[in-house]
């Protein structure tokens, strides 16, 4: 057994069994396991956002094998506030990266690839006509 703690993200498969979506070292999350009620938001450039709600988590120790957290998530339909929060995060990232680029060479941070989770369907707002 090693001292490494894994975090495995699971979602219910249509047949009812848990299906592993991804597995990362706990350091990916800054050494803290996602907790019940946390929301994952993942995206790649040019693709829709994926929103996932943490519903359960289990700490599992496999004798002679790995130990870590099994985190159960479900797809989450994002609220407008959820979408604004993610948009603000992206704006702030761009702002602070440009500020650093003005002061020093190189990016403001070393980008980390997000976990490879499936993407949720994006909420689409109905277009309304302006009333005059």
N, C-alpha and C positions, 0 to 999 in steps of 0.2 A: 504494500500500500504506500502511496506517495502522500506528500502533504498538500498536493494540489486539490483544490475544490472545484468541481465541475458544476456548471449550471446548464441543465438541459431543459429546453422549452418544448412543451407538449401541447397538442390540441386534440380534441376528440375527432377521431376518424369517423366517416359516415357509418361504419360497421359498429361503432360504439367503443372501440378500443382506443387508448391513447396513442397518438402518432407523434414521434419526435420531429420537430421542425428544425432545430439547430442545437448545437452544443458548444459552449464557450467556457473559457476559464473565468472564474469569478472576478479576476482582475479586470476583465472587460467592463464590468459594472463598477469599477473602482473599489473592489473588495467587498461590496455589499450585494446581497441577493435581493432581487426584486420582491416586493411584498404584495400581499393581497390588496387589491384596490389600485395598484400602480397601473399606468397605461404605457405600453410600448408604442412608439410611433417610428415606423421605418420607411425609408424611401431610397430610391436611386434616381439619379438625374433622368428626367423625361418619363418617369413612371409614376403611377398614382401612389399616394400614401397608403400604408397599412396601419391600422389601429387595432391593438390587442389589449384586452383587460386581463390582469392577473386575478384569477379566481381562487386558486389554491396553490400551496407549495408544500413539498415534503422533503425532509432531510433524510437521505438514504445512505446507509453504510453497507457496502457489499463486502462480506468477509473475503479477504485475499484479493479484492478488486478495488475499483474506484469508490469514492464517496463524494456526495455533493447534493445539490438541490434539484429536484424535479419540479418545475414550475408549470402549472396548468393555466393556459390562456384560452380566451375565446375571442372571436372577431368582435369588434366594437364599431358600431355606427357612430362616427364622430359628430359631435355637436358643432355648431358654428364657432363656439369659443375654442374647442379643441383645435379646429382648423386655424383660427387666428393665432393661437399660441405657437403652433408649428411655424406659421408664416413669420411671426415675430422672431422666433429663434433663428430662422434663416437670415432675416434682415440683420439681426445683431451679429451673427457670424460674419457676414459680408462686411459690415461696418468695422468690426474690430480687426479683421484681416487687412482691410485697406489702411487702417490707422497704423498697424504694425509695419506694413509694407512701406509706408511713408517714412518711418523711423529707421527701419533695419531691412536688411536683405532677407528674403525667405518668407515662407508662410508663418502666420501667427501660431499655428499649431500643426501637429502631425496628424493628418486625417486618418481616422480609423474606419474601416469598412463596417457598416452596420450588419447585425446578424441577418442571414439570408432567410427571411420569413416570407411566407406568401403574402400577397397584397390583398387588402380589403377593397370592396367597391367604394368608390368615392361618392360622397353625398353631393348631389347636384341641386342647386337652387333653381327654382322656377323664375324665369325672367318676367318682370312686371313692367307695365308701361307707366311712364311718368304721368301723373295727373296734372293738368294745367288749368 
